[in-house]
Structure formats: C-alpha cells, structure tokens
C-alpha cells in the first residue's frame, strides 16, 4: 500500500453537462464531497514538462489509493497551492496497490511556465 507516500489532499471536481436551451450544451464542474489523498510526481521531459503540452499529453502522474473515486476528465485541485490538473487517464497495476491518474497541469493566463 502506498498510503504513507500520499502527502497531498486534492479536491475532485467532476464535469457536469447541461443543455443550454439553444441546442447546445454547457459544461461546468461540481466539487465532489470527499477529497483524495495523493502524491503528485514532478513532470519528466517525456511527459511534456519541458515544453507545451498537446491535447493527448500529460504532464504529471498523480498516485492515489486504489479505491479513490477519480475518473477521466475530472479536475484535481490543490486548495493550498491553487494548482489544478485535468485527468487524462486513470490506470492501475495488475494488483490493486494504487491508482495512477495521468493528468495535464492547467495553468491560467499569466502564470509562469514550469
């Protein structure tokens, strides 16, 4: 089990889609009631951490407990630092020791790179 390595608490925000009344849809995010314990790895060069990310890339691996309710396209947010990641994929090893959310760091306009 990796519980002792999980040194951050992240809020889970799940996308919610609603009709906009004009034939389209709008998407917002709803905060889930329970945060998750997590370990956010530093990005490596192969994960896009040194250059601009494209739609298919991920910048960070975020490790979670096996039972963490984190899904593709959720946002994981750190209230203490203001960091925010969009989950691209959630994978796990053949034995349920942890789950890994391959995620893309979301930076707002004006934030420094890195």
Secondary structure, DSSP 8 states (H G I E B T S, - for coil): --GGG--EEEEEEEEEEEE-SSS-EEEEEEE-SS-EEEEE----GGGTTTS---TT---EEEEE-TT----TT-EEE-TTT--EEEEEEEEE-SSSS-EEEEEEE---TT----
